Amino acid sequence: CASCQVMENTIFKDLRIKQALENFMVIKVDLTANQLQEKKLLNQFKVIAPPTFLFLDAEGKEQEHLRIVGETSVR
């Protein structure tokens, strides 16, 4: 999505963000095709639309209080 491209070229290039994410496994999902597989994934995680950032613990449980929906910036 356009917002994802903006963030890829801004916040994800920021050294502070890179350092903050060093201890995380970062997985990006391209939902452009919007086919059945993508729709199932959106439903599984109850994502309304991208961009949405989910944070899962070591057991794969979402830490819902950390979820970020929509384009964001370095805060």
CHARMM internal coordinates of N, CA and C (Angstrom, degrees):
IC EDIT
DIST 1 N 1 CA 1.4537
DIST 1 CA 1 C 1.5325
ANGL 1 N 1 CA 1 C 109.27
DIST 1 C 2 N 1.2890
ANGL 1 CA 1 C 2 N 116.31
DIHE 1 N 1 CA 1 C 2 N 163.21
DIST 2 N 2 CA 1.4617
ANGL 1 C 2 N 2 CA 120.49
DIHE 1 CA 1 C 2 N 2 CA -178.45
DIST 2 CA 2 C 1.5309
ANGL 2 N 2 CA 2 C 111.36
DIHE 1 C 2 N 2 CA 2 C -62.21
DIST 2 C 3 N 1.3244
ANGL 2 CA 2 C 3 N 116.43
DIHE 2 N 2 CA 2 C 3 N -41.29
DIST 3 N 3 CA 1.4674
ANGL 2 C 3 N 3 CA 119.92
DIHE 2 CA 2 C 3 N 3 CA 178.67
DIST 3 CA 3 C 1.5211
ANGL 3 N 3 CA 3 C 111.19
DIHE 2 C 3 N 3 CA 3 C -62.65
DIST 3 C 4 N 1.3215
ANGL 3 CA 3 C 4 N 116.20
DIHE 3 N 3 CA 3 C 4 N -39.24
DIST 4 N 4 CA 1.4712
ANGL 3 C 4 N 4 CA 120.37
DIHE 3 CA 3 C 4 N 4 CA 179.47
DIST 4 CA 4 C 1.5284
ANGL 4 N 4 CA 4 C 110.36
DIHE 3 C 4 N 4 CA 4 C -63.19
DIST 4 C 5 N 1.3157
ANGL 4 CA 4 C 5 N 116.80
DIHE 4 N 4 CA 4 C 5 N -40.12
DIST 5 N 5 CA 1.4613
ANGL 4 C 5 N 5 CA 120.48
DIHE 4 CA 4 C 5 N 5 CA 179.27
DIST 5 CA 5 C 1.5226
ANGL 5 N 5 CA 5 C 111.02
DIHE 4 C 5 N 5 CA 5 C -65.92
DIST 5 C 6 N 1.3245
ANGL 5 CA 5 C 6 N 116.67
DIHE 5 N 5 CA 5 C 6 N -40.65
DIST 6 N 6 CA 1.4670
ANGL 5 C 6 N 6 CA 120.60
DIHE 5 CA 5 C 6 N 6 CA 177.84
DIST 6 CA 6 C 1.5209
ANGL 6 N 6 CA 6 C 109.79
DIHE 5 C 6 N 6 CA 6 C -61.36
DIST 6 C 7 N 1.3250
ANGL 6 CA 6 C 7 N 116.52
DIHE 6 N 6 CA 6 C 7 N -47.68
DIST 7 N 7 CA 1.4658
ANGL 6 C 7 N 7 CA 119.97
DIHE 6 CA 6 C 7 N 7 CA -178.24
DIST 7 CA 7 C 1.5255
ANGL 7 N 7 CA 7 C 111.43
DIHE 6 C 7 N 7 CA 7 C -67.19
DIST 7 C 8 N 1.3134
ANGL 7 CA 7 C 8 N 117.69
DIHE 7 N 7 CA 7 C 8 N -34.70
DIST 8 N 8 CA 1.4645
ANGL 7 C 8 N 8 CA 120.81
DIHE 7 CA 7 C 8 N 8 CA 177.62
DIST 8 CA 8 C 1.5238
ANGL 8 N 8 CA 8 C 110.68
DIHE 7 C 8 N 8 CA 8 C -60.39
DIST 8 C 9 N 1.3258
ANGL 8 CA 8 C 9 N 116.06
DIHE 8 N 8 CA 8 C 9 N -35.02
DIST 9 N 9 CA 1.4618
ANGL 8 C 9 N 9 CA 120.96
DIHE 8 CA 8 C 9 N 9 CA -177.71
DIST 9 CA 9 C 1.5255
ANGL 9 N 9 CA 9 C 113.78
DIHE 8 C 9 N 9 CA 9 C -92.92
DIST 9 C 10 N 1.3268
ANGL 9 CA 9 C 10 N 117.17
DIHE 9 N 9 CA 9 C 10 N -1.70
DIST 10 N 10 CA 1.4667
ANGL 9 C 10 N 10 CA 119.31
DIHE 9 CA 9 C 10 N 10 CA 179.82
DIST 10 CA 10 C 1.5238
ANGL 10 N 10 CA 10 C 109.82
DIHE 9 C 10 N 10 CA 10 C -123.49
DIST 10 C 11 N 1.3342
ANGL 10 CA 10 C 11 N 117.27
DIHE 10 N 10 CA 10 C 11 N -81.37
DIST 11 N 11 CA 1.4671
ANGL 10 C 11 N 11 CA 118.63
DIHE 10 CA 10 C 11 N 11 CA -171.38
DIST 11 CA 11 C 1.5261
ANGL 11 N 11 CA 11 C 113.42
DIHE 10 C 11 N 11 CA 11 C -64.80
DIST 11 C 12 N 1.3182
ANGL 11 CA 11 C 12 N 117.66
DIHE 11 N 11 CA 11 C 12 N -35.45
DIST 12 N 12 CA 1.4620
ANGL 11 C 12 N 12 CA 118.38
DIHE 11 CA 11 C 12 N 12 CA -177.19
DIST 12 CA 12 C 1.5244
ANGL 12 N 12 CA 12 C 112.89
DIHE 11 C 12 N 12 CA 12 C -78.74
DIST 12 C 13 N 1.3139
ANGL 12 CA 12 C 13 N 117.15
DIHE 12 N 12 CA 12 C 13 N -4.84
DIST 13 N 13 CA 1.4591
ANGL 12 C 13 N 13 CA 121.46
DIHE 12 CA 12 C 13 N 13 CA 172.13
DIST 13 CA 13 C 1.5229
ANGL 13 N 13 CA 13 C 111.70
DIHE 12 C 13 N 13 CA 13 C -99.61
DIST 13 C 14 N 1.3218
ANGL 13 CA 13 C 14 N 116.44
DIHE 13 N 13 CA 13 C 14 N -7.33
DIST 14 N 14 CA 1.4646
ANGL 13 C 14 N 14 CA 122.17
DIHE 13 CA 13 C 14 N 14 CA 179.76
DIST 14 CA 14 C 1.5274
ANGL 14 N 14 CA 14 C 109.31
DIHE 13 C 14 N 14 CA 14 C -72.80
DIST 14 C 15 N 1.3061
ANGL 14 CA 14 C 15 N 117.23
DIHE 14 N 14 CA 14 C 15 N 129.13
DIST 15 N 15 CA 1.4590
ANGL 14 C 15 N 15 CA 122.81
DIHE 14 CA 14 C 15 N 15 CA -177.18
DIST 15 CA 15 C 1.5227
ANGL 15 N 15 CA 15 C 111.98
DIHE 14 C 15 N 15 CA 15 C -57.28
DIST 15 C 16 N 1.3329
ANGL 15 CA 15 C 16 N 117.52
DIHE 15 N 15 CA 15 C 16 N -38.58
DIST 16 N 16 CA 1.4732
ANGL 15 C 16 N 16 CA 120.66
DIHE 15 CA 15 C 16 N 16 CA -179.63
DIST 16 CA 16 C 1.5304
ANGL 16 N 16 CA 16 C 111.13
DIHE 15 C 16 N 16 CA 16 C -62.93
DIST 16 C 17 N 1.3343
ANGL 16 CA 16 C 17 N 115.80
DIHE 16 N 16 CA 16 C 17 N -39.57
DIST 17 N 17 CA 1.4609
ANGL 16 C 17 N 17 CA 120.26
DIHE 16 CA 16 C 17 N 17 CA 179.67
DIST 17 CA 17 C 1.5226
ANGL 17 N 17 CA 17 C 110.05
DIHE 16 C 17 N 17 CA 17 C -70.41
DIST 17 C 18 N 1.3242
ANGL 17 CA 17 C 18 N 116.76
DIHE 17 N 17 CA 17 C 18 N -43.21
DIST 18 N 18 CA 1.4652
ANGL 17 C 18 N 18 CA 120.63
DIHE 17 CA 17 C 18 N 18 CA 177.71
DIST 18 CA 18 C 1.5270
ANGL 18 N 18 CA 18 C 110.60
DIHE 17 C 18 N 18 CA 18 C -57.17
DIST 18 C 19 N 1.3220
ANGL 18 CA 18 C 19 N 116.59
DIHE 18 N 18 CA 18 C 19 N -44.58
DIST 19 N 19 CA 1.4608
ANGL 18 C 19 N 19 CA 120.66
DIHE 18 CA 18 C 19 N 19 CA -179.74
DIST 19 CA 19 C 1.5344
ANGL 19 N 19 CA 19 C 111.11
DIHE 18 C 19 N 19 CA 19 C -67.10
DIST 19 C 20 N 1.3213
ANGL 19 CA 19 C 20 N 116.80
DIHE 19 N 19 CA 19 C 20 N -39.46
DIST 20 N 20 CA 1.4588
ANGL 19 C 20 N 20 CA 120.72
DIHE 19 CA 19 C 20 N 20 CA -179.37
DIST 20 CA 20 C 1.5287
ANGL 20 N 20 CA 20 C 111.47
DIHE 19 C 20 N 20 CA 20 C -65.00
DIST 20 C 21 N 1.3184
ANGL 20 CA 20 C 21 N 116.58
DIHE 20 N 20 CA 20 C 21 N -29.87
DIST 21 N 21 CA 1.4646
ANGL 20 C 21 N 21 CA 120.75
DIHE 20 CA 20 C 21 N 21 CA -177.16
DIST 21 CA 21 C 1.5280
ANGL 21 N 21 CA 21 C 113.64
DIHE 20 C 21 N 21 CA 21 C -92.72
DIST 21 C 22 N 1.3193
ANGL 21 CA 21 C 22 N 117.92
DIHE 21 N 21 CA 21 C 22 N 0.64
DIST 22 N 22 CA 1.4592
ANGL 21 C 22 N 22 CA 121.06
DIHE 21 CA 21 C 22 N 22 CA -176.70
DIST 22 CA 22 C 1.5276
ANGL 22 N 22 CA 22 C 113.23
DIHE 21 C 22 N 22 CA 22 C -58.07
DIST 22 C 23 N 1.3193
ANGL 22 CA 22 C 23 N 117.52
DIHE 22 N 22 CA 22 C 23 N -33.99
DIST 23 N 23 CA 1.4608
ANGL 22 C 23 N 23 CA 120.86
DIHE 22 CA 22 C 23 N 23 CA -177.28
DIST 23 CA 23 C 1.5245
ANGL 23 N 23 CA 23 C 112.98
DIHE 22 C 23 N 23 CA 23 C -94.85
DIST 23 C 24 N 1.3150
ANGL 23 CA 23 C 24 N 116.61
DIHE 23 N 23 CA 23 C 24 N 13.37
DIST 24 N 24 CA 1.4541
ANGL 23 C 24 N 24 CA 121.49
DIHE 23 CA 23 C 24 N 24 CA 179.76
DIST 24 CA 24 C 1.5212
ANGL 24 N 24 CA 24 C 110.04
DIHE 23 C 24 N 24 CA 24 C -115.03
DIST 24 C 25 N 1.3177
ANGL 24 CA 24 C 25 N 116.16
DIHE 24 N 24 CA 24 C 25 N 151.89
DIST 25 N 25 CA 1.4534
ANGL 24 C 25 N 25 CA 120.83
DIHE 24 CA 24 C 25 N 25 CA 168.14
DIST 25 CA 25 C 1.5281
ANGL 25 N 25 CA 25 C 105.09
DIHE 24 C 25 N 25 CA 25 C -92.24
DIST 25 C 26 N 1.3179
ANGL 25 CA 25 C 26 N 116.92
DIHE 25 N 25 CA 25 C 26 N 115.02
DIST 26 N 26 CA 1.4588
ANGL 25 C 26 N 26 CA 121.65
DIHE 25 CA 25 C 26 N 26 CA -177.15
DIST 26 CA 26 C 1.5269
ANGL 26 N 26 CA 26 C 108.50
DIHE 25 C 26 N 26 CA 26 C -97.61
DIST 26 C 27 N 1.3274
ANGL 26 CA 26 C 27 N 115.26
DIHE 26 N 26 CA 26 C 27 N 126.25
DIST 27 N 27 CA 1.4628
ANGL 26 C 27 N 27 CA 121.45
DIHE 26 CA 26 C 27 N 27 CA 179.06
DIST 27 CA 27 C 1.5176
ANGL 27 N 27 CA 27 C 107.26
DIHE 26 C 27 N 27 CA 27 C -124.50
DIST 27 C 28 N 1.3153
ANGL 27 CA 27 C 28 N 115.80
DIHE 27 N 27 CA 27 C 28 N 122.71
DIST 28 N 28 CA 1.4644
ANGL 27 C 28 N 28 CA 121.12
DIHE 27 CA 27 C 28 N 28 CA 176.62
DIST 28 CA 28 C 1.5161
ANGL 28 N 28 CA 28 C 108.08
DIHE 27 C 28 N 28 CA 28 C -105.00
DIST 28 C 29 N 1.3155
ANGL 28 CA 28 C 29 N 116.23
DIHE 28 N 28 CA 28 C 29 N 137.37
DIST 29 N 29 CA 1.4536
ANGL 28 C 29 N 29 CA 121.55
DIHE 28 CA 28 C 29 N 29 CA -179.88
DIST 29 CA 29 C 1.5222
ANGL 29 N 29 CA 29 C 108.33
DIHE 28 C 29 N 29 CA 29 C -119.91
DIST 29 C 30 N 1.3306
ANGL 29 CA 29 C 30 N 115.71
DIHE 29 N 29 CA 29 C 30 N 124.17
DIST 30 N 30 CA 1.4630
ANGL 29 C 30 N 30 CA 121.66
DIHE 29 CA 29 C 30 N 30 CA 177.47
DIST 30 CA 30 C 1.5233
ANGL 30 N 30 CA 30 C 108.17
DIHE 29 C 30 N 30 CA 30 C -89.04
DIST 30 C 31 N 1.3183
ANGL 30 CA 30 C 31 N 116.28
DIHE 30 N 30 CA 30 C 31 N 114.74
DIST 31 N 31 CA 1.4573
ANGL 30 C 31 N 31 CA 121.95
DIHE 30 CA 30 C 31 N 31 CA -177.55
DIST 31 CA 31 C 1.5211
ANGL 31 N 31 CA 31 C 112.60
DIHE 30 C 31 N 31 CA 31 C -103.01
DIST 31 C 32 N 1.3164
ANGL 31 CA 31 C 32 N 116.93
DIHE 31 N 31 CA 31 C 32 N 15.94
DIST 32 N 32 CA 1.4543
ANGL 31 C 32 N 32 CA 122.05
DIHE 31 CA 31 C 32 N 32 CA -175.17
DIST 32 CA 32 C 1.5216
ANGL 32 N 32 CA 32 C 112.54
DIHE 31 C 32 N 32 CA 32 C -56.84
DIST 32 C 33 N 1.3188
ANGL 32 CA 32 C 33 N 117.46
DIHE 32 N 32 CA 32 C 33 N -41.58
DIST 33 N 33 CA 1.4715
ANGL 32 C 33 N 33 CA 120.86
DIHE 32 CA 32 C 33 N 33 CA -175.71
DIST 33 CA 33 C 1.5220
ANGL 33 N 33 CA 33 C 112.27
DIHE 32 C 33 N 33 CA 33 C -64.13
DIST 33 C 34 N 1.3296
ANGL 33 CA 33 C 34 N 116.94
DIHE 33 N 33 CA 33 C 34 N -31.17
DIST 34 N 34 CA 1.4635
ANGL 33 C 34 N 34 CA 122.63
DIHE 33 CA 33 C 34 N 34 CA 178.43
DIST 34 CA 34 C 1.5332
ANGL 34 N 34 CA 34 C 112.10
DIHE 33 C 34 N 34 CA 34 C 52.30
DIST 34 C 35 N 1.3168
ANGL 34 CA 34 C 35 N 115.45
DIHE 34 N 34 CA 34 C 35 N 41.12
DIST 35 N 35 CA 1.4588
ANGL 34 C 35 N 35 CA 121.73
DIHE 34 CA 34 C 35 N 35 CA 177.68
DIST 35 CA 35 C 1.5355
ANGL 35 N 35 CA 35 C 108.91
DIHE 34 C 35 N 35 CA 35 C -91.85
DIST 35 C 36 N 1.3230
ANGL 35 CA 35 C 36 N 116.21
DIHE 35 N 35 CA 35 C 36 N -176.07
DIST 36 N 36 CA 1.4611
ANGL 35 C 36 N 36 CA 121.74
DIHE 35 CA 35 C 36 N 36 CA -176.63
DIST 36 CA 36 C 1.5278
ANGL 36 N 36 CA 36 C 112.24
DIHE 35 C 36 N 36 CA 36 C -55.06
DIST 36 C 37 N 1.3254
ANGL 36 CA 36 C 37 N 117.11
DIHE 36 N 36 CA 36 C 37 N -43.67
DIST 37 N 37 CA 1.4646
ANGL 36 C 37 N 37 CA 121.22
DIHE 36 CA 36 C 37 N 37 CA -178.77
DIST 37 CA 37 C 1.5282
ANGL 37 N 37 CA 37 C 111.40
DIHE 36 C 37 N 37 CA 37 C -60.91
DIST 37 C 38 N 1.3302
ANGL 37 CA 37 C 38 N 116.58
DIHE 37 N 37 CA 37 C 38 N -43.60
DIST 38 N 38 CA 1.4570
ANGL 37 C 38 N 38 CA 120.70
DIHE 37 CA 37 C 38 N 38 CA 179.30
DIST 38 CA 38 C 1.5282
ANGL 38 N 38 CA 38 C 110.86
DIHE 37 C 38 N 38 CA 38 C -66.83
DIST 38 C 39 N 1.3250
ANGL 38 CA 38 C 39 N 116.56
DIHE 38 N 38 CA 38 C 39 N -40.47
DIST 39 N 39 CA 1.4658
ANGL 38 C 39 N 39 CA 120.84
DIHE 38 CA 38 C 39 N 39 CA 179.85
DIST 39 CA 39 C 1.5242
ANGL 39 N 39 CA 39 C 111.16
DIHE 38 C 39 N 39 CA 39 C -64.79
DIST 39 C 40 N 1.3353
ANGL 39 CA 39 C 40 N 116.75
DIHE 39 N 39 CA 39 C 40 N -37.94
DIST 40 N 40 CA 1.4655
ANGL 39 C 40 N 40 CA 120.36
DIHE 39 CA 39 C 40 N 40 CA 177.25
DIST 40 CA 40 C 1.5271
ANGL 40 N 40 CA 40 C 110.81
DIHE 39 C 40 N 40 CA 40 C -63.37
DIST 40 C 41 N 1.3182
ANGL 40 CA 40 C 41 N 115.85
DIHE 40 N 40 CA 40 C 41 N -41.24
DIST 41 N 41 CA 1.4607
ANGL 40 C 41 N 41 CA 120.10
DIHE 40 CA 40 C 41 N 41 CA 179.01
DIST 41 CA 41 C 1.5291
ANGL 41 N 41 CA 41 C 111.14
DIHE 40 C 41 N 41 CA 41 C -63.93
DIST 41 C 42 N 1.3278
ANGL 41 CA 41 C 42 N 116.38
DIHE 41 N 41 CA 41 C 42 N -44.49
DIST 42 N 42 CA 1.4669
ANGL 41 C 42 N 42 CA 120.20
DIHE 41 CA 41 C 42 N 42 CA 177.21
DIST 42 CA 42 C 1.5258
ANGL 42 N 42 CA 42 C 110.77
DIHE 41 C 42 N 42 CA 42 C -59.10
DIST 42 C 43 N 1.3333
ANGL 42 CA 42 C 43 N 116.46
DIHE 42 N 42 CA 42 C 43 N -44.16
DIST 43 N 43 CA 1.4710
ANGL 42 C 43 N 43 CA 120.51
DIHE 42 CA 42 C 43 N 43 CA 179.77
DIST 43 CA 43 C 1.5180
ANGL 43 N 43 CA 43 C 111.44
DIHE 42 C 43 N 43 CA 43 C -65.97
DIST 43 C 44 N 1.3228
ANGL 43 CA 43 C 44 N 117.26
DIHE 43 N 43 CA 43 C 44 N -41.19
DIST 44 N 44 CA 1.4603
ANGL 43 C 44 N 44 CA 121.24
DIHE 43 CA 43 C 44 N 44 CA -178.80
DIST 44 CA 44 C 1.5219
ANGL 44 N 44 CA 44 C 111.55
DIHE 43 C 44 N 44 CA 44 C -57.38
DIST 44 C 45 N 1.3339
ANGL 44 CA 44 C 45 N 115.87
DIHE 44 N 44 CA 44 C 45 N -41.04
DIST 45 N 45 CA 1.4629
ANGL 44 C 45 N 45 CA 119.93
DIHE 44 CA 44 C 45 N 45 CA -177.31
DIST 45 CA 45 C 1.5345
ANGL 45 N 45 CA 45 C 112.78
DIHE 44 C 45 N 45 CA 45 C -100.66
DIST 45 C 46 N 1.3289
ANGL 45 CA 45 C 46 N 116.36
DIHE 45 N 45 CA 45 C 46 N 6.00
DIST 46 N 46 CA 1.4678
ANGL 45 C 46 N 46 CA 122.32
DIHE 45 CA 45 C 46 N 46 CA 178.88
DIST 46 CA 46 C 1.5282
ANGL 46 N 46 CA 46 C 111.37
DIHE 45 C 46 N 46 CA 46 C 55.42
DIST 46 C 47 N 1.3302
ANGL 46 CA 46 C 47 N 114.62
DIHE 46 N 46 CA 46 C 47 N 47.10
DIST 47 N 47 CA 1.4614
ANGL 46 C 47 N 47 CA 121.35
DIHE 46 CA 46 C 47 N 47 CA 178.03
DIST 47 CA 47 C 1.5182
ANGL 47 N 47 CA 47 C 108.05
DIHE 46 C 47 N 47 CA 47 C -95.66
DIST 47 C 48 N 1.3196
ANGL 47 CA 47 C 48 N 115.82
DIHE 47 N 47 CA 47 C 48 N 126.37
DIST 48 N 48 CA 1.4621
ANGL 47 C 48 N 48 CA 120.58
DIHE 47 CA 47 C 48 N 48 CA -179.76
DIST 48 CA 48 C 1.5193
ANGL 48 N 48 CA 48 C 110.10
DIHE 47 C 48 N 48 CA 48 C -77.31
DIST 48 C 49 N 1.3194
ANGL 48 CA 48 C 49 N 116.55
DIHE 48 N 48 CA 48 C 49 N -45.48
DIST 49 N 49 CA 1.4638
ANGL 48 C 49 N 49 CA 121.05
DIHE 48 CA 48 C 49 N 49 CA -178.84
DIST 49 CA 49 C 1.5200
ANGL 49 N 49 CA 49 C 109.62
DIHE 48 C 49 N 49 CA 49 C -163.97
DIST 49 C 50 N 1.3156
ANGL 49 CA 49 C 50 N 115.77
DIHE 49 N 49 CA 49 C 50 N 155.47
DIST 50 N 50 CA 1.4653
ANGL 49 C 50 N 50 CA 119.01
DIHE 49 CA 49 C 50 N 50 CA 173.78
DIST 50 CA 50 C 1.5211
ANGL 50 N 50 CA 50 C 109.83
DIHE 49 C 50 N 50 CA 50 C -79.33
DIST 50 C 51 N 1.2917
ANGL 50 CA 50 C 51 N 117.01
DIHE 50 N 50 CA 50 C 51 N 159.99
DIST 51 N 51 CA 1.4477
ANGL 50 C 51 N 51 CA 126.91
DIHE 50 CA 50 C 51 N 51 CA -6.99
DIST 51 CA 51 C 1.5190
ANGL 51 N 51 CA 51 C 111.47
DIHE 50 C 51 N 51 CA 51 C -79.69
DIST 51 C 52 N 1.3171
ANGL 51 CA 51 C 52 N 115.02
DIHE 51 N 51 CA 51 C 52 N 139.93
DIST 52 N 52 CA 1.4555
ANGL 51 C 52 N 52 CA 122.65
DIHE 51 CA 51 C 52 N 52 CA 174.10
DIST 52 CA 52 C 1.5184
ANGL 52 N 52 CA 52 C 107.33
DIHE 51 C 52 N 52 CA 52 C -136.28
DIST 52 C 53 N 1.3065
ANGL 52 CA 52 C 53 N 116.13
DIHE 52 N 52 CA 52 C 53 N 131.68
DIST 53 N 53 CA 1.4605
ANGL 52 C 53 N 53 CA 121.75
DIHE 52 CA 52 C 53 N 53 CA 179.38
DIST 53 CA 53 C 1.5220
ANGL 53 N 53 CA 53 C 108.08
DIHE 52 C 53 N 53 CA 53 C -106.51
DIST 53 C 54 N 1.3193
ANGL 53 CA 53 C 54 N 116.04
DIHE 53 N 53 CA 53 C 54 N 122.18
DIST 54 N 54 CA 1.4540
ANGL 53 C 54 N 54 CA 122.29
DIHE 53 CA 53 C 54 N 54 CA 177.89
DIST 54 CA 54 C 1.5173
ANGL 54 N 54 CA 54 C 108.63
DIHE 53 C 54 N 54 CA 54 C -110.73
DIST 54 C 55 N 1.3003
ANGL 54 CA 54 C 55 N 116.07
DIHE 54 N 54 CA 54 C 55 N 142.91
DIST 55 N 55 CA 1.4607
ANGL 54 C 55 N 55 CA 121.60
DIHE 54 CA 54 C 55 N 55 CA 177.58
DIST 55 CA 55 C 1.5202
ANGL 55 N 55 CA 55 C 107.33
DIHE 54 C 55 N 55 CA 55 C -120.93
DIST 55 C 56 N 1.3357
ANGL 55 CA 55 C 56 N 115.66
DIHE 55 N 55 CA 55 C 56 N 118.23
DIST 56 N 56 CA 1.4521
ANGL 55 C 56 N 56 CA 121.67
DIHE 55 CA 55 C 56 N 56 CA -178.59
DIST 56 CA 56 C 1.5224
ANGL 56 N 56 CA 56 C 109.35
DIHE 55 C 56 N 56 CA 56 C -109.31
DIST 56 C 57 N 1.3324
ANGL 56 CA 56 C 57 N 116.05
DIHE 56 N 56 CA 56 C 57 N 144.73
DIST 57 N 57 CA 1.4631
ANGL 56 C 57 N 57 CA 119.17
DIHE 56 CA 56 C 57 N 57 CA 176.76
DIST 57 CA 57 C 1.5306
ANGL 57 N 57 CA 57 C 109.54
DIHE 56 C 57 N 57 CA 57 C -82.34
DIST 57 C 58 N 1.3090
ANGL 57 CA 57 C 58 N 116.51
DIHE 57 N 57 CA 57 C 58 N -177.18
DIST 58 N 58 CA 1.4681
ANGL 57 C 58 N 58 CA 121.40
DIHE 57 CA 57 C 58 N 58 CA -176.24
DIST 58 CA 58 C 1.5241
ANGL 58 N 58 CA 58 C 112.48
DIHE 57 C 58 N 58 CA 58 C -61.14
DIST 58 C 59 N 1.3238
ANGL 58 CA 58 C 59 N 117.49
DIHE 58 N 58 CA 58 C 59 N -23.25
DIST 59 N 59 CA 1.4632
ANGL 58 C 59 N 59 CA 121.40
DIHE 58 CA 58 C 59 N 59 CA 179.15
DIST 59 CA 59 C 1.5285
ANGL 59 N 59 CA 59 C 112.26
DIHE 58 C 59 N 59 CA 59 C -91.98
DIST 59 C 60 N 1.3245
ANGL 59 CA 59 C 60 N 116.80
DIHE 59 N 59 CA 59 C 60 N 0.56
DIST 60 N 60 CA 1.4602
ANGL 59 C 60 N 60 CA 120.89
DIHE 59 CA 59 C 60 N 60 CA 178.98
DIST 60 CA 60 C 1.5131
ANGL 60 N 60 CA 60 C 114.64
DIHE 59 C 60 N 60 CA 60 C 86.53
DIST 60 C 61 N 1.3340
ANGL 60 CA 60 C 61 N 117.27
DIHE 60 N 60 CA 60 C 61 N 10.61
DIST 61 N 61 CA 1.4635
ANGL 60 C 61 N 61 CA 121.14
DIHE 60 CA 60 C 61 N 61 CA 178.25
DIST 61 CA 61 C 1.5225
ANGL 61 N 61 CA 61 C 109.27
DIHE 60 C 61 N 61 CA 61 C -88.57
DIST 61 C 62 N 1.3369
ANGL 61 CA 61 C 62 N 115.12
DIHE 61 N 61 CA 61 C 62 N 130.59
DIST 62 N 62 CA 1.4638
ANGL 61 C 62 N 62 CA 118.76
DIHE 61 CA 61 C 62 N 62 CA -179.72
DIST 62 CA 62 C 1.5197
ANGL 62 N 62 CA 62 C 110.62
DIHE 61 C 62 N 62 CA 62 C -67.58
DIST 62 C 63 N 1.3044
ANGL 62 CA 62 C 63 N 114.84
DIHE 62 N 62 CA 62 C 63 N 138.21
DIST 63 N 63 CA 1.4592
ANGL 62 C 63 N 63 CA 122.74
DIHE 62 CA 62 C 63 N 63 CA 172.17
DIST 63 CA 63 C 1.5301
ANGL 63 N 63 CA 63 C 105.59
DIHE 62 C 63 N 63 CA 63 C -93.65
DIST 63 C 64 N 1.3240
ANGL 63 CA 63 C 64 N 114.89
DIHE 63 N 63 CA 63 C 64 N 84.29
DIST 64 N 64 CA 1.4651
ANGL 63 C 64 N 64 CA 121.97
DIHE 63 CA 63 C 64 N 64 CA -169.41
DIST 64 CA 64 C 1.5256
ANGL 64 N 64 CA 64 C 113.59
DIHE 63 C 64 N 64 CA 64 C -56.83
DIST 64 C 65 N 1.3136
ANGL 64 CA 64 C 65 N 117.80
DIHE 64 N 64 CA 64 C 65 N -30.89
DIST 65 N 65 CA 1.4661
ANGL 64 C 65 N 65 CA 120.54
DIHE 64 CA 64 C 65 N 65 CA -178.94
DIST 65 CA 65 C 1.5379
ANGL 65 N 65 CA 65 C 111.66
DIHE 64 C 65 N 65 CA 65 C -67.95
DIST 65 C 66 N 1.3279
ANGL 65 CA 65 C 66 N 117.40
DIHE 65 N 65 CA 65 C 66 N -14.03
DIST 66 N 66 CA 1.4652
ANGL 65 C 66 N 66 CA 121.29
DIHE 65 CA 65 C 66 N 66 CA 179.04
DIST 66 CA 66 C 1.5283
ANGL 66 N 66 CA 66 C 113.30
DIHE 65 C 66 N 66 CA 66 C -97.49
DIST 66 C 67 N 1.3120
ANGL 66 CA 66 C 67 N 118.65
DIHE 66 N 66 CA 66 C 67 N -6.97
DIST 67 N 67 CA 1.4635
ANGL 66 C 67 N 67 CA 122.10
DIHE 66 CA 66 C 67 N 67 CA -176.76
DIST 67 CA 67 C 1.5271
ANGL 67 N 67 CA 67 C 110.62
DIHE 66 C 67 N 67 CA 67 C -58.12
DIST 67 C 68 N 1.3319
ANGL 67 CA 67 C 68 N 115.24
DIHE 67 N 67 CA 67 C 68 N 137.09
DIST 68 N 68 CA 1.4634
ANGL 67 C 68 N 68 CA 122.28
DIHE 67 CA 67 C 68 N 68 CA 176.69
DIST 68 CA 68 C 1.5160
ANGL 68 N 68 CA 68 C 107.19
DIHE 67 C 68 N 68 CA 68 C -121.75
DIST 68 C 69 N 1.3265
ANGL 68 CA 68 C 69 N 116.73
DIHE 68 N 68 CA 68 C 69 N 126.09
DIST 69 N 69 CA 1.4583
ANGL 68 C 69 N 69 CA 121.75
DIHE 68 CA 68 C 69 N 69 CA 179.75
DIST 69 CA 69 C 1.5130
ANGL 69 N 69 CA 69 C 108.54
DIHE 68 C 69 N 69 CA 69 C -116.40
DIST 69 C 70 N 1.3244
ANGL 69 CA 69 C 70 N 115.77
DIHE 69 N 69 CA 69 C 70 N 129.55
DIST 70 N 70 CA 1.4560
ANGL 69 C 70 N 70 CA 121.12
DIHE 69 CA 69 C 70 N 70 CA 178.03
DIST 70 CA 70 C 1.5154
ANGL 70 N 70 CA 70 C 112.54
DIHE 69 C 70 N 70 CA 70 C 95.23
DIST 70 C 71 N 1.3125
ANGL 70 CA 70 C 71 N 114.32
DIHE 70 N 70 CA 70 C 71 N 169.95
DIST 71 N 71 CA 1.4653
ANGL 70 C 71 N 71 CA 120.33
DIHE 70 CA 70 C 71 N 71 CA 179.16
DIST 71 CA 71 C 1.5133
ANGL 71 N 71 CA 71 C 109.36
DIHE 70 C 71 N 71 CA 71 C -62.01
DIST 71 C 72 N 1.3156
ANGL 71 CA 71 C 72 N 115.60
DIHE 71 N 71 CA 71 C 72 N 137.21
DIST 72 N 72 CA 1.4549
ANGL 71 C 72 N 72 CA 120.10
DIHE 71 CA 71 C 72 N 72 CA -178.56
DIST 72 CA 72 C 1.5262
ANGL 72 N 72 CA 72 C 109.17
DIHE 71 C 72 N 72 CA 72 C -130.85
DIST 72 C 73 N 1.2999
ANGL 72 CA 72 C 73 N 115.78
DIHE 72 N 72 CA 72 C 73 N 172.54
DIST 73 N 73 CA 1.4566
ANGL 72 C 73 N 73 CA 120.66
DIHE 72 CA 72 C 73 N 73 CA 179.52
DIST 73 CA 73 C 1.5238
ANGL 73 N 73 CA 73 C 108.16
DIHE 72 C 73 N 73 CA 73 C -135.64
DIST 73 C 74 N 1.3195
ANGL 73 CA 73 C 74 N 116.20
DIHE 73 N 73 CA 73 C 74 N 174.29
DIST 74 N 74 CA 1.4541
ANGL 73 C 74 N 74 CA 120.84
DIHE 73 CA 73 C 74 N 74 CA 176.81
DIST 74 CA 74 C 1.5213
ANGL 74 N 74 CA 74 C 107.32
DIHE 73 C 74 N 74 CA 74 C -69.44
DIST 74 C 75 N 1.3195
ANGL 74 CA 74 C 75 N 116.09
DIHE 74 N 74 CA 74 C 75 N 128.31
DIST 75 N 75 CA 1.4831
ANGL 74 C 75 N 75 CA 119.87
DIHE 74 CA 74 C 75 N 75 CA -177.29
DIST 75 CA 75 C 1.4923
ANGL 75 N 75 CA 75 C 110.10
DIHE 74 C 75 N 75 CA 75 C -109.59
END
COOR INIT
IC SEED 1 N 1 CA 1 C
IC BUILD
